[in-house]
Amino acid sequence: MTPRTVYDDQGRPVRLGSSVRRVVSLVPSLTEAVAVSSPGLLVGATDWCSHPAGLAVTRIGGTKNPDLDAIRALAPDLVIANEEENRLPDLDALRAAGIAVYVTEIRTLDAAFSSLDRLLTEACGLTAPDWLAEARAAWQQLPAPTRLRSAVVPIWRRPWMVLGRDTFAGDLLRRLGIRQLHADHADRYPAIALPELLSSGAELVVLPDEPYRFGATDGPEAFPGIPAALLSGRHLTWYGPSLAEAPVLLADQLRAARLHTP
């Protein structure tokens, strides 16, 4: 095989063979992106990789604690990871074992589209999939918001944590007419005490169902008097095929925000 070099989102060179036939994914959204684009290419994925439905590959543990021996046993041509979701010591250990590791770094929607295109076409050697063009078109067709609604966006409770600066989900919400009140915070996922959230003057509280599984009976009750929008975490935080339906679905869920009444 004639070797070739591609560069991941961090500018790190990734040495590959002339073709990639076996991929292990350590990121749920990238798992879906590869599996939908080229069924059979993926041979391993994490326990958290829930899409596409019925995915039949070897499970190699979690995103933060993958089974490195199991990954090595799969003899992948390429392992795909994300700088936020995966731990550097695990990735370095795989590299030390001679395994090619491609790391994505995604903070905006535009970066997601560019990153996915490079990963699938340059690293995996695939033709750009139809779903990627459909996703670009879906977001391009989204009307510009006529006004921004101020919101807090919790992603965890006990302790309460919210979206802060420089996040992919925050960029999507901005395009959907949401002004995050903590978008300029020094931290990307700051811990903010509930009394401070309640006194922030938010017009809306946005509650995605991942990473914390907020729902109708778990989350809105903590914000009395503030309308709560329950959002699909997959469509808000995953960069993959779900992006094609995300703008319409998320916009509908934001419009459906309801005031909690005890």
C-alpha positions in Angstrom: 0.0 0.0 0.0 1.3 3.4 -0.9 1.3 5.5 2.3 -0.3 8.9 2.4 -0.5 11.7 4.9 -3.6 13.7 5.8 -3.9 16.4 8.5 -6.5 16.4 11.2 -8.4 19.4 12.6 -5.4 20.1 15.0 -3.0 20.2 12.1 -1.4 16.9 13.2 -0.2 14.7 10.4 -1.9 11.3 10.2 -0.1 8.6 8.3 -2.5 6.2 6.4 -2.3 3.5 3.8 -3.6 4.0 0.3 -7.1 2.9 1.5 -8.9 2.8 4.8 -11.0 -0.3 5.3 -11.3 -0.6 9.1 -12.3 2.4 11.3 -12.9 2.6 15.0 -14.9 5.7 16.3 -14.6 7.1 19.8 -17.3 9.7 19.2 -21.0 9.0 18.9 -21.7 11.6 16.2 -18.7 10.6 14.1 -19.8 7.0 14.5 -23.1 7.9 12.9 -21.4 10.0 10.2 -19.2 7.1 9.1 -21.7 4.3 9.4 -24.3 6.2 7.4 -21.8 7.2 4.7 -20.2 3.8 4.3 -21.9 0.8 5.9 -19.2 -1.8 6.7 -16.3 0.6 7.1 -16.8 0.9 10.9 -15.6 -2.1 12.9 -15.6 -0.6 16.5 -17.5 2.1 18.4 -18.1 3.2 22.0 -20.9 2.0 24.2 -22.5 5.4 23.8 -22.7 5.2 20.1 -26.5 4.8 19.7 -26.9 5.8 16.0 -27.6 4.5 13.5 -30.1 2.1 15.1 -29.0 -1.5 15.0 -25.3 -0.7 14.6 -23.6 -4.0 14.8 -19.9 -3.4 15.6 -17.6 -4.3 18.4 -18.1 -2.1 21.5 -14.9 -0.8 23.0 -16.0 1.0 26.2 -16.7 4.6 26.8 -15.5 7.9 25.3 -13.4 8.7 28.4 -12.4 5.1 29.2 -12.0 3.1 26.0 -10.6 -0.4 26.1 -7.3 0.1 24.4 -6.5 -3.6 24.1 -9.9 -4.2 22.4 -9.1 -1.4 19.9 -5.7 -2.7 19.1 -7.2 -6.2 18.6 -9.5 -4.8 15.9 -6.4 -3.7 13.9 -8.0 -0.5 12.7 -6.6 1.5 9.8 -7.9 4.6 11.5 -9.3 5.7 14.9 -11.3 8.8 14.9 -11.6 11.0 18.0 -12.6 14.5 19.2 -10.4 16.8 21.3 -13.3 17.5 23.7 -14.8 14.1 24.1 -11.7 11.9 24.3 -8.7 11.9 26.6 -5.2 12.7 25.2 -3.5 9.9 27.2 -5.7 7.4 25.4 -5.0 8.8 22.0 -1.3 9.0 22.7 -1.3 5.3 23.8 -3.0 4.3 20.5 -0.5 6.3 18.5 2.4 4.7 20.4 0.9 1.3 19.3 1.3 2.4 15.7 -2.4 3.2 15.1 -3.4 6.2 13.1 -5.5 8.6 15.1 -7.5 11.5 13.5 -8.8 14.2 15.9 -11.6 16.6 15.2 -12.0 20.0 16.8 -15.4 21.5 16.3 -16.7 24.7 17.8 -19.0 26.1 15.1 -21.5 24.8 12.5 -19.2 25.9 9.7 -16.3 24.1 11.3 -18.4 21.0 11.6 -19.2 20.9 7.9 -15.6 21.4 6.9 -14.3 18.9 9.5 -16.8 16.2 8.4 -15.9 16.7 4.7 -12.2 16.4 5.4 -12.7 13.3 7.6 -14.9 11.5 5.2 -13.2 12.4 1.9 -9.6 12.9 2.7 -9.0 10.5 5.7 -11.6 7.8 4.9 -11.4 8.1 1.1 -15.1 8.4 0.6 -17.2 10.4 -1.8 -18.9 13.3 0.0 -22.2 11.9 1.2 -25.6 13.3 0.2 -26.6 13.9 3.8 -23.7 16.4 4.2 -25.0 18.5 1.3 -28.5 18.2 2.6 -27.4 19.4 6.1 -25.6 22.4 4.6 -28.7 23.3 2.6 -31.0 22.9 5.6 -29.0 25.4 7.7 -28.5 27.8 4.8 -32.3 27.9 4.3 -32.9 28.7 7.9 -34.4 32.3 8.1 -32.3 34.8 10.0 -33.9 35.4 13.5 -35.8 38.7 13.7 -34.8 39.0 17.3 -32.7 37.1 19.9 -34.2 35.7 23.0 -31.9 35.7 26.1 -31.5 32.2 27.6 -29.6 30.1 30.0 -28.7 26.7 28.7 -28.0 24.1 31.5 -26.2 20.9 30.5 -26.0 19.4 34.0 -27.4 19.7 37.5 -25.9 18.9 40.9 -24.0 21.1 40.3 -25.7 23.3 37.7 -23.5 23.8 34.6 -24.4 25.8 31.5 -23.1 26.4 28.0 -20.5 29.1 28.0 -18.2 30.4 25.4 -17.1 28.9 22.1 -19.3 25.9 21.8 -20.9 24.1 18.8 -24.3 24.0 20.5 -24.1 27.7 21.3 -23.4 28.5 17.6 -26.5 26.5 16.6 -28.7 28.2 19.2 -27.5 31.6 18.0 -28.6 30.8 14.5 -32.0 29.8 16.0 -32.5 33.1 17.7 -31.1 32.4 21.1 -28.7 34.7 22.9 -26.9 32.8 25.6 -26.4 34.8 28.7 -23.1 33.0 29.5 -21.7 33.1 25.9 -18.9 35.4 27.1 -18.0 33.5 30.2 -14.3 32.6 30.6 -15.2 28.9 30.8 -16.8 26.9 28.1 -19.0 25.0 30.5 -19.1 27.0 33.7 -20.7 25.9 37.0 -23.3 28.6 37.9 -25.3 28.5 41.1 -29.1 28.2 40.6 -29.9 31.5 42.3 -27.6 33.3 39.9 -29.3 31.5 36.9 -32.8 32.5 38.3 -31.8 36.1 38.7 -30.1 36.4 35.3 -33.1 37.9 33.6 -33.4 35.0 31.1 -36.5 35.0 28.9 -36.0 31.2 28.4 -34.3 28.2 29.8 -33.1 25.7 27.2 -32.9 22.1 28.5 -31.3 19.5 26.2 -31.7 15.9 27.0 -27.9 15.2 26.9 -25.4 15.1 28.4 -27.9 15.4 31.4 -31.2 13.9 30.6 -33.5 16.9 31.3 -37.1 16.2 30.7 -40.6 17.5 31.5 -40.4 16.5 35.1 -36.7 17.0 35.6 -35.4 20.6 35.0 -38.3 23.0 34.3 -39.5 22.9 37.9 -36.2 24.5 39.0 -37.0 27.6 36.9 -40.5 28.8 38.0 -41.8 31.6 35.9 -39.4 31.1 33.1 -40.6 29.2 29.9 -38.6 26.0 29.4 -37.7 24.6 26.0 -37.0 20.8 26.0 -34.5 20.1 23.1 -33.1 17.0 21.5 -29.5 16.8 22.7 -28.6 14.7 19.7 -29.7 17.4 17.3 -28.2 20.2 19.3 -24.7 18.7 20.0 -24.1 16.0 17.4 -22.3 16.8 14.2 -23.4 14.3 11.6 -26.5 13.2 9.7 -28.8 14.6 12.3 -27.7 18.1 11.2 -30.0 17.8 8.2 -33.2 17.8 10.3 -31.8 19.7 13.2 -32.8 23.3 12.2 -36.5 22.5 11.7 -36.8 20.2 14.7 -34.9 22.5 17.1 -36.9 25.5 15.9 -40.1 23.7 16.6 -38.9 22.7 20.1 -37.9 26.2 20.9 -41.3 27.5 19.8 -43.0 24.9 22.0 -41.4 26.3 25.2 -43.9 26.1 28.0 -44.1 27.9 31.4 -43.8 25.4 34.3 -46.8 25.5 36.6 -46.3 23.5 39.8 
